[in-house]
Structures are given as C-alpha cells and as structure tokens.
Amino acid sequence: MIIIPAIDLKNGQCVRLSQGRMDDATIYSSDPVEVARRWESMGAKRLHIVDLDGAVSGVPCNKDLVKRICSSVSMEVELGGGIRDIEIVAEYLDAGVQYAILGTAAVRNPAFRDACCKKYPGRIIIGIDAQSGMVAVQGWTESTGVSAVELARQLDSAAVHAIVYTDISRDGMLTGPNVEETAKLAASISIPVIASGGMSGIHDVKNLLAVESSGIMGIIIGRALYTGGIDLKESIALTQKKFN
C-alpha cells in the first residue's frame, strides 16, 4: 500500500476544503511547488493533485502550476479536476503527469472515458466521489442517480489503473475514512482502490492496512498532513513495516 499526500489547488494556492465546499477553504500555502517538494523529501513516491477550480468550471484552471509541480519533483503525479477531453489528457500526460483522474466525465461521458482508457491503458484513474453511497459530480456540487458500486462495476473491464474512492461526508473533516464502504467497494471489483477522505490519525492508516487484502492499494492524506494530525514519514514507515 502506498501513502499519497494531497495538494488541492484553488486560485493558485494550496488549500483544503471541508466536505468539498468551495466556500469553506483553508489556505495552507501560497507555494504549492514547495509543498510538493516537502512531501517528496519526506519519502512520498506519489502525489495527488486536484484542480478544484477546474473541477467546478469543467476546464483546467491551474494548468501551468501543475506543470511546474511536475517539473520540480521526481515522484509520480496523479491529477484530477477539469479533465473533460482527450486533448487535455494528452497535454497533462506529456507534461509529466503519470495518471489522469476522470471524475465527472467518467459518469457523464462513458465514450470519452473508454476512449481515454483505450489510448492510455494503465494511466487513467477514475475518481468516484460518493454522498450516502451515490456518485456526485461537478466538483461535488451535483448528485447523480448512480451508486458508487454500480459505477465501479461498469468500469471493471476497462484498462483503468485504479479507482479513487472518496466519501464526501468525511472529506476534510478529520473524522476517519469510511473503511467499511471502501473495503466493500474494493472487494466487489478487480480494479485496485485508493482510499480518500477523512484521514485524521495514524490509527486510520492502520485500519485501512487491516483491510488491504480487499483490494485497497493506496491512501490519500490531505488535511491531516497540514494540521500535523498525521506524520507522513511515520505513515510511510508503517506501510513498509508490514512487509519487512
């Protein structure tokens, strides 16, 4: 299992939201590039970036900043937010992004989703963000009539690298991840799942490690890293210790 620190971009700054509310953002740094370098220096092998402005508007809004981050670190970068056409996917992957995350487009435009998976097998991640078990889109501002499990099963035959599963009610709230639902989703499909939302302490890492065999390949940690609730080095060491 890998530990993946998160950087959420809003107006060029590193922020964290509470339950995805754009009007409830805490600014943690005006220099996201420096933050990325810090996480890499602490042992991170992959970075999770979300263009929050892009997620809401439907078009990339922090493209140049993302490219600067990619050129400043050697760790893998996975990126989501505002990726709605294959030209943007190509531009980001050519610029150093290792994995493009499709969220809204994966639900609303299956043909685009499948075309991306076909052209870039193993480099597409699907972001499934759920509220009470139902998928939400457009930067979490709109609910759909599709359940998280239903969408995940639709993807099971696609060349998808992983699914990032976020319980919106837990995101940014430091209340702990929804371990049960994450493990349930992972166990129902063959695609690896990356857990996201609500990480608050090292005990949450331990709880997810306990159900790793269900198909959970990684853990995204955001606000808890910035508040000091979770030590990145300690979390990484914990995942490595399991295999030593």
Secondary structure by P-SEA (a helix, b strand, c coil): cbbbbbbbbccccccccccccccccccccccaaaaaaaaaaacccbbbbbaaaaaaaccccaaaaaaaaaaacccbbbbbcccccaaaaaaaaaacccbbbbcccccccaaaaaaaaaaccccbbbbbbbcccbbbcccccccccccaaaaaaaaccccccccccccccccccccccaaaaaaaaaaacccbbbbbcccccaaaaaaaaaaccccccbbbbccccccccccaaaaaaaaaaaac
